[in-house]
Amino acid sequence: MDGAWRVYAPGERWRGGPGHQIRAVLANTEHTAVGYRLPVLELLRTSEESKAVGHLGPDLLGPDWDPGLAVERLAAAPDRPLGEALLDQRNLAGIGNVYKCELCFLARVTPWLPVGALPEGALPRLVALAHRLLDANRYRPTRTTTVRAERRPRPDAPAPARPKRPLPPLRVQEPLYVYGRDRRPCLRCGTPIRKVDEADRPTYWCPSCQSGPTP
């Protein structure tokens, strides 16, 4: 997905990019929404919104977020690969390619695992996690899915959780577990992250931490 919206209070400095990248400005007395690098922008009357977004699933950041409906729609196609199902905005709206890769890593399964092959109870937990991640990153300038405590195993961690090879020291916290980290060591186990391009979209995963089919 291209472009970004930034919301500012009155008098707040706009920090989304240079002025020539601004494509739209929407404002009221309390907020100003500035659209940067928007490839397509359509203006619709409120009464016509359903024509553009009526097919979408529950909005992960919407006031009417319905996790039960999202789980129901995902589970309706048990043979579909999980990564593909997460990207389908008809199931739940808001997950892009970065979150697809990160969510599958956090669920410890590959994006090609069929939805129906997930362990019992895993799908509702994954949907809840997706909501927490998107909500936590709602106002962050840098999208982050990692937890600092998980970057290194504890000294008393059981053997399976310890890295297979020494991990290089990190000067700063890594914001993402797998996305954009092709051939770099997994933050959990040290195994090099893998990448494959599918339909013009890269998919990243850890071959050790994530179980399930791979290309």
GURO-38362 format. One line per field, with one value per residue: residue number from 1; x, y, z of N, C-alpha, C in turn. Coordinates in pm, whole numbers, padded with zeros to 5 digits. Each point is the difference from the previous one (the first is absolute). Layout:
<sites>
nr = [NUM, ...]
npx = [X, ...]
npy = [Y, ...]
npz = [Z, ...]
capx = [X, ...]
capy = [Y, ...]
capz = [Z, ...]
cpx = [X, ...]
cpy = [Y, ...]
cpz = [Z, ...]
</sites>
This chain:
<sites>
nr = [1, 2, 3, 4, 5, 6, 7, 8, 9, 10, 11, 12, 13, 14, 15, 16, 17, 18, 19, 20, 21, 22, 23, 24, 25, 26, 27, 28, 29, 30, 31, 32, 33, 34, 35, 36, 37, 38, 39, 40, 41, 42, 43, 44, 45, 46, 47, 48, 49, 50, 51, 52, 53, 54, 55, 56, 57, 58, 59, 60, 61, 62, 63, 64, 65, 66, 67, 68, 69, 70, 71, 72, 73, 74, 75, 76, 77, 78, 79, 80, 81, 82, 83, 84, 85, 86, 87, 88, 89, 90, 91, 92, 93, 94, 95, 96, 97, 98, 99, 100, 101, 102, 103, 104, 105, 106, 107, 108, 109, 110, 111, 112, 113, 114, 115, 116, 117, 118, 119, 120, 121, 122, 123, 124, 125, 126, 127, 128, 129, 130, 131, 132, 133, 134, 135, 136, 137, 138, 139, 140, 141, 142, 143, 144, 145, 146, 147, 148, 149, 150, 151, 152, 153, 154, 155, 156, 157, 158, 159, 160, 161, 162, 163, 164, 165, 166, 167, 168, 169, 170, 171, 172, 173, 174, 175, 176, 177, 178, 179, 180, 181, 182, 183, 184, 185, 186, 187, 188, 189, 190, 191, 192, 193, 194, 195, 196, 197, 198, 199, 200, 201, 202, 203, 204, 205, 206, 207, 208, 209, 210, 211, 212, 213, 214, 215]
npx = [00084, -00039, 00079, -00035, -00085, 00012, -00033, -00028, 00040, -00091, 00073, -00027, 00130, -00014, 00010, -00095, 00069, 00073, -00017, 00094, 00012, -00047, -00096, -00024, -00085, -00037, -00086, -00005, -00079, 00002, -00009, 00120, -00059, 00126, -00032, 00100, 00049, -00122, 00006, -00101, -00084, -00100, -00079, -00063, -00127, -00031, -00105, 00118, 00033, -00119, -00008, 00075, -00063, -00115, 00096, 00052, 00092, -00009, -00010, 00126, -00008, -00108, -00092, -00032, 00127, -00011, 00074, -00119, -00042, 00110, -00011, -00128, 00037, 00098, -00079, -00067, 00131, -00022, -00017, -00039, 00113, 00055, 00119, -00047, -00047, 00116, 00050, -00093, -00018, -00053, 00111, 00100, -00034, 00117, 00004, 00123, 00092, 00035, -00122, -00026, 00119, -00018, -00128, 00037, 00100, -00079, -00072, 00126, -00065, 00017, 00016, 00060, 00000, -00080, -00095, -00057, 00129, -00044, 00078, -00072, -00082, 00082, -00107, -00082, 00102, 00010, -00132, 00000, 00102, -00065, -00107, 00067, 00054, -00110, -00067, 00098, -00011, -00118, 00074, 00058, 00107, 00045, -00045, -00050, 00057, 00125, 00039, 00050, -00086, -00055, 00081, 00011, 00036, -00078, 00093, -00116, -00004, -00104, 00064, -00127, -00007, 00110, 00079, -00014, 00017, 00118, -00079, 00011, 00084, -00108, 00031, -00098, -00117, -00009, -00057, 00055, -00075, -00079, -00096, 00049, 00000, -00015, 00026, -00071, 00069, -00077, -00083, -00061, 00033, 00018, -00101, 00067, -00053, -00108, 00011, -00124, 00008, -00118, -00040, 00129, -00019, 00095, 00031, 00006, 00089, -00008, 00090, 00053, -00035, -00017, -00103, 00002, -00081, 00093, 00030]
npy = [-00119, 00098, 00100, 00111, -00018, 00128, -00015, 00130, 00047, 00094, 00055, -00131, -00018, 00013, -00130, -00010, 00108, 00018, 00130, -00029, -00075, 00114, -00091, 00005, 00095, -00072, 00095, 00005, 00036, -00135, -00045, -00026, -00064, -00035, -00010, -00084, 00031, 00052, -00125, -00027, 00094, -00059, 00100, -00048, 00012, 00036, 00042, 00025, 00007, -00056, 00087, 00070, -00006, -00013, -00034, 00099, -00074, -00049, 00129, -00042, 00117, -00062, 00092, -00064, -00006, -00106, -00040, -00021, 00109, 00062, -00061, 00031, 00117, 00008, -00048, 00087, 00023, -00117, -00018, 00122, 00032, -00008, 00012, -00081, -00077, 00022, -00014, -00094, 00122, -00099, -00055, 00083, 00124, 00010, -00130, 00050, 00006, 00116, 00038, -00035, 00044, 00113, 00002, -00045, 00088, 00095, -00049, 00014, 00051, -00074, 00098, -00116, 00005, -00103, 00089, -00103, 00014, 00120, 00001, -00078, 00099, -00042, -00026, -00020, -00072, -00053, -00008, -00045, -00078, -00029, -00005, -00072, -00070, -00006, -00028, -00084, -00027, 00023, 00043, -00117, 00076, -00097, -00076, -00047, -00119, 00038, -00089, 00101, -00049, -00002, 00103, -00037, -00129, -00029, 00029, 00004, 00048, -00081, -00112, -00038, 00080, -00069, 00099, -00036, 00130, 00049, 00083, 00077, 00080, 00044, 00102, -00032, 00023, -00125, 00075, -00087, -00109, 00002, 00089, -00011, -00121, -00009, -00127, 00083, -00008, -00104, 00089, -00111, -00051, 00108, -00077, -00003, 00119, -00063, 00011, 00019, 00026, 00049, -00003, 00025, -00097, 00053, -00125, 00032, -00093, -00055, -00072, 00056, 00126, -00002, -00070, -00097, -00010, -00018, 00104]
npz = [00000, -00077, 00034, 00061, 00101, 00028, 00127, -00010, 00115, 00027, -00094, -00004, 00006, -00131, 00032, -00090, -00034, -00108, -00013, -00091, 00111, 00042, 00012, 00130, 00036, 00106, 00032, 00135, 00096, 00005, -00125, -00048, -00099, -00009, -00129, 00028, -00119, -00006, -00043, 00082, -00031, 00062, -00034, 00106, -00032, 00123, -00069, -00060, 00130, 00013, -00103, 00083, 00117, -00062, -00088, 00070, 00060, 00125, 00029, -00008, -00059, -00043, 00024, -00112, 00039, -00080, 00103, 00053, -00065, 00042, 00117, 00000, -00050, 00086, 00094, -00075, -00014, 00060, -00131, 00028, -00064, 00119, -00059, -00093, 00097, 00062, -00122, 00003, -00049, -00069, 00047, -00006, 00025, -00062, -00029, -00003, -00094, 00055, 00031, -00125, -00042, 00064, -00037, -00119, 00006, 00046, -00102, -00042, -00102, -00109, -00087, -00030, 00131, -00035, -00013, -00061, -00032, 00029, 00107, 00075, -00025, -00099, -00075, 00104, 00045, -00122, -00007, 00125, -00036, -00112, 00073, 00089, -00100, -00072, 00110, 00035, -00131, 00051, 00101, -00019, -00001, 00082, -00095, 00114, -00011, 00021, 00088, 00068, 00089, -00122, 00003, 00125, -00007, 00100, 00091, 00067, -00125, -00028, -00024, -00032, 00107, 00025, -00039, -00127, -00011, 00035, 00067, -00108, 00063, 00060, -00077, -00082, 00053, -00043, -00094, -00087, 00016, -00106, -00009, -00124, 00061, -00129, 00037, 00072, 00115, 00019, 00046, -00031, -00120, -00074, -00039, -00113, -00007, -00044, -00133, -00041, -00130, 00035, -00126, -00023, 00089, 00076, 00026, 00128, 00037, 00118, -00069, 00109, 00016, -00131, 00043, -00093, -00106, -00094, -00075]
capx = [-00084, 00078, -00055, -00029, -00076, 00047, -00101, 00065, -00080, 00019, 00129, 00107, 00081, -00022, 00129, -00013, 00083, 00008, -00128, -00042, -00058, -00136, -00101, -00132, -00008, -00136, 00012, -00112, 00049, 00083, 00110, 00030, 00053, 00082, 00031, 00128, 00035, -00117, -00008, -00140, -00086, -00137, -00088, -00135, -00097, -00018, -00104, 00052, 00117, -00013, 00041, 00146, 00055, -00101, 00046, 00110, -00029, 00011, 00116, 00080, 00014, -00128, -00075, -00090, 00082, -00070, 00095, -00072, -00032, 00128, 00035, -00097, 00031, 00125, -00022, -00093, 00079, 00105, 00111, 00071, 00121, -00025, 00046, -00094, -00125, 00019, 00006, -00130, -00068, -00138, -00002, 00020, 00061, 00109, 00127, 00078, 00100, 00091, -00069, -00020, 00122, 00027, -00100, 00030, 00116, -00042, -00083, 00094, -00038, 00034, -00116, -00063, -00079, -00144, -00066, -00059, 00103, 00045, -00043, -00128, 00006, 00105, -00053, -00045, 00115, 00070, -00081, 00016, 00135, 00000, -00063, 00092, 00115, -00039, -00037, 00122, 00077, -00088, 00061, 00145, 00063, 00064, -00079, 00077, -00071, 00086, 00002, 00142, 00035, 00006, 00110, 00102, -00055, 00047, 00105, -00057, -00101, 00022, 00087, -00058, -00017, 00131, 00038, 00081, 00131, 00007, -00064, 00083, -00054, -00087, 00017, -00134, -00103, -00054, -00144, -00077, 00062, 00044, -00019, 00116, 00122, 00047, 00135, 00049, -00036, -00126, 00019, -00029, 00081, 00124, -00005, -00021, -00136, -00019, -00089, -00045, -00088, -00125, -00092, 00059, 00009, 00094, -00043, 00114, -00032, 00111, -00022, 00010, -00104, -00135, -00030, -00098, 00053, 00073, 00008]
capy = [00119, 00122, 00120, 00001, 00111, 00047, 00085, 00100, 00096, 00136, 00060, -00099, -00005, -00117, -00069, -00122, 00002, 00133, 00054, -00040, -00134, 00009, -00016, 00041, 00050, 00000, 00064, 00057, 00092, -00069, -00077, 00012, -00124, 00031, -00120, 00006, -00101, -00082, -00028, 00013, 00062, 00016, 00064, -00053, 00043, -00101, -00093, -00088, -00071, -00145, -00040, -00012, -00081, -00092, -00139, -00023, -00066, 00088, 00089, -00023, 00124, 00069, 00001, -00115, -00119, -00122, -00111, -00124, -00006, -00020, -00141, -00076, 00013, -00069, -00144, -00048, -00064, -00068, -00046, 00115, 00034, 00103, 00131, 00048, 00033, 00123, 00114, 00021, 00103, -00042, -00073, 00106, 00111, 00072, -00072, 00004, -00105, 00000, -00063, -00142, -00072, 00009, -00077, -00142, -00030, 00000, -00119, -00112, -00082, 00063, 00061, -00095, -00098, 00023, 00057, -00108, -00080, 00069, -00066, 00046, 00125, 00089, 00104, 00116, 00067, 00072, 00117, 00094, 00054, 00095, 00124, 00066, 00055, 00117, 00106, 00050, 00076, 00101, 00132, -00011, 00035, -00121, -00120, -00087, -00120, -00075, 00028, 00002, -00115, -00121, 00008, -00095, -00095, 00013, -00097, -00124, -00050, -00139, -00017, 00034, 00144, 00065, 00013, -00107, 00057, 00129, 00113, 00119, 00103, 00099, 00133, 00056, -00102, -00030, 00027, -00111, -00131, -00066, 00076, 00078, -00049, -00115, -00052, 00045, -00100, 00012, 00061, -00100, -00122, 00020, -00056, 00105, 00021, -00032, 00089, -00043, 00098, -00056, 00101, 00133, 00028, -00090, -00064, -00034, -00092, -00071, -00142, -00077, 00038, -00011, -00131, 00000, -00012, 00112, -00013]
capz = [00000, -00014, 00060, 00144, 00057, 00130, 00063, 00084, 00075, -00051, 00031, 00005, -00122, -00084, -00009, -00080, -00120, -00063, -00044, -00135, 00007, 00055, -00104, 00048, 00137, 00052, 00131, 00072, 00102, 00098, -00059, -00142, -00057, -00116, -00077, -00069, -00100, -00026, -00144, -00044, 00100, -00045, 00097, -00009, 00100, 00105, -00042, -00104, 00050, -00014, -00134, -00004, 00109, 00054, -00010, 00093, 00126, 00116, 00001, 00121, 00077, -00001, 00126, 00002, -00018, 00041, -00014, -00027, -00142, -00070, 00015, -00079, -00143, -00025, 00015, -00102, -00107, 00077, -00084, -00055, 00075, 00101, -00045, -00101, 00067, 00078, -00091, -00062, 00078, 00023, 00127, 00099, -00073, 00064, 00000, -00122, -00013, 00116, 00114, -00033, 00034, 00143, 00073, -00017, 00085, 00140, 00019, -00017, -00115, -00126, -00067, -00092, 00076, -00017, 00117, 00077, 00066, 00121, 00123, 00055, 00074, -00049, -00089, 00078, 00061, -00106, -00032, 00112, -00010, -00111, 00049, 00094, -00072, -00078, 00092, 00063, -00099, -00061, -00003, 00001, -00129, -00051, 00030, 00088, 00046, 00091, 00144, 00036, 00082, -00081, -00094, 00042, 00096, 00137, 00029, 00053, -00095, -00040, -00116, -00131, -00018, -00012, -00141, -00058, -00025, 00070, -00067, 00004, 00090, -00064, 00058, 00020, -00007, -00133, 00006, -00056, 00018, -00123, -00124, -00041, 00065, -00077, 00027, 00129, 00101, 00072, 00132, 00102, -00003, -00072, -00136, -00101, -00048, -00141, -00074, -00131, -00063, -00050, -00053, 00023, 00143, 00068, 00125, 00084, 00109, 00062, -00024, 00124, 00097, -00057, -00055, -00106, -00136, -00059, -00146]
cpx = [00088, -00069, -00028, -00083, 00062, -00102, 00069, -00102, 00022, 00134, 00116, 00074, -00028, 00135, -00006, 00085, 00003, -00136, -00047, -00060, -00143, -00101, -00138, 00011, -00147, 00005, -00136, 00058, 00097, 00121, 00018, 00064, 00071, 00037, 00127, 00012, -00116, -00011, -00140, -00081, -00138, -00083, -00142, -00089, -00018, -00102, 00048, 00119, -00008, 00042, 00151, 00055, -00098, 00043, 00106, -00046, 00013, 00131, 00074, 00014, -00131, -00072, -00094, 00075, -00070, 00094, -00068, -00030, 00127, 00042, -00091, 00034, 00131, -00020, -00089, 00071, 00118, 00119, 00085, 00127, -00024, 00041, -00094, -00132, 00011, 00003, -00133, -00082, -00148, -00014, 00014, 00085, 00112, 00135, 00065, 00108, 00096, -00066, -00027, 00121, 00025, -00099, 00025, 00121, -00041, -00089, 00083, -00044, 00039, -00126, -00074, -00077, -00148, -00063, -00055, 00100, 00056, -00046, -00130, 00020, 00101, -00055, -00056, 00116, 00075, -00075, 00013, 00138, 00009, -00058, 00094, 00118, -00036, -00035, 00124, 00081, -00078, 00068, 00153, 00058, 00068, -00080, 00087, -00085, 00080, -00019, 00144, 00041, 00017, 00118, 00110, -00064, 00056, 00109, -00055, -00105, 00030, 00075, -00064, -00011, 00133, 00042, 00087, 00141, 00004, -00065, 00088, -00060, -00082, 00018, -00134, -00101, -00047, -00150, -00086, 00076, 00056, -00005, 00123, 00132, 00055, 00147, 00063, -00047, -00134, 00027, -00029, 00100, 00132, 00004, -00020, -00145, -00005, -00098, -00038, -00094, -00119, -00091, 00045, 00003, 00099, -00061, 00125, -00045, 00128, -00025, 00010, -00114, -00141, -00020, -00107, 00066, 00073, 00007, 00109]
cpy = [00125, 00116, -00014, 00121, 00034, 00099, 00092, 00087, 00140, 00058, -00097, -00004, -00129, -00066, -00125, -00006, 00140, 00042, -00048, -00141, 00001, -00004, 00048, 00048, 00006, 00054, 00037, 00088, -00066, -00071, 00035, -00130, 00034, -00131, 00017, -00116, -00094, -00027, 00019, 00061, 00022, 00062, -00048, 00066, -00112, -00105, -00100, -00084, -00150, -00049, -00026, -00097, -00102, -00145, -00034, -00070, 00098, 00079, -00015, 00124, 00078, -00006, -00119, -00130, -00122, -00119, -00132, -00017, -00023, -00146, -00086, 00004, -00071, -00151, -00058, -00069, -00072, -00045, 00114, 00027, 00119, 00139, 00062, 00044, 00130, 00123, 00032, 00096, -00030, -00078, 00095, 00107, 00064, -00068, 00009, -00106, -00007, -00072, -00148, -00081, -00002, -00083, -00150, -00040, -00011, -00120, -00127, -00098, 00073, 00059, -00096, -00110, 00027, 00050, -00112, -00086, 00068, -00078, 00059, 00126, 00100, 00114, 00119, 00076, 00082, 00127, 00106, 00066, 00102, 00134, 00075, 00064, 00125, 00117, 00061, 00086, 00113, 00135, -00005, 00041, -00120, -00121, -00100, -00119, -00077, 00045, -00012, -00125, -00126, 00001, -00099, -00099, 00026, -00103, -00134, -00059, -00145, -00007, 00038, 00149, 00073, 00005, -00115, 00049, 00136, 00110, 00123, 00103, 00102, 00134, 00066, -00113, -00018, 00020, -00118, -00130, -00058, 00088, 00086, -00050, -00125, -00030, 00054, -00097, 00029, 00053, -00100, -00115, 00014, -00056, 00113, 00006, -00028, 00098, -00065, 00106, -00071, 00112, 00142, 00039, -00094, -00058, -00044, -00095, -00062, -00149, -00086, 00029, -00028, -00137, 00011, -00007, 00128, -00020, -00097]
cpz = [00000, 00071, 00148, 00035, 00135, 00055, 00100, 00073, -00058, 00043, 00005, -00133, -00077, -00027, -00087, -00123, -00059, -00058, -00135, -00002, 00056, -00114, 00045, 00144, 00039, 00142, 00056, 00111, 00098, -00059, -00148, -00047, -00131, -00069, -00081, -00101, -00031, -00150, -00056, 00114, -00059, 00113, -00022, 00103, 00101, -00041, -00104, 00046, -00024, -00137, -00007, 00104, 00055, -00002, 00103, 00127, 00115, -00001, 00131, 00087, 00004, 00133, 00013, -00024, 00061, -00018, -00032, -00147, -00082, 00007, -00086, -00149, -00035, 00000, -00110, -00116, 00065, -00082, -00054, 00082, 00092, -00048, -00101, 00063, 00080, -00089, -00065, 00087, 00021, 00131, 00118, -00067, 00081, -00005, -00138, 00004, 00119, 00118, -00027, 00044, 00150, 00082, -00013, 00084, 00146, 00033, -00015, -00109, -00127, -00064, -00092, 00073, -00023, 00130, 00090, 00074, 00124, 00123, 00052, 00083, -00053, -00083, 00078, 00064, -00105, -00039, 00110, -00005, -00113, 00044, 00094, -00072, -00078, 00091, 00065, -00095, -00064, -00014, 00002, -00136, -00064, 00043, 00077, 00044, 00104, 00144, 00044, 00077, -00082, -00096, 00034, 00098, 00140, 00027, 00048, -00094, -00034, -00132, -00132, -00026, -00018, -00147, -00047, -00030, 00070, -00080, 00010, 00095, -00077, 00070, 00027, -00009, -00143, 00004, -00046, 00017, -00130, -00125, -00029, 00055, -00070, 00028, 00128, 00108, 00066, 00140, 00112, 00000, -00075, -00140, -00102, -00048, -00150, -00064, -00133, -00055, -00062, -00045, 00034, 00147, 00065, 00127, 00075, 00109, 00055, -00018, 00125, 00096, -00051, -00066, -00108, -00136, -00043, -00151, -00042]
</sites>
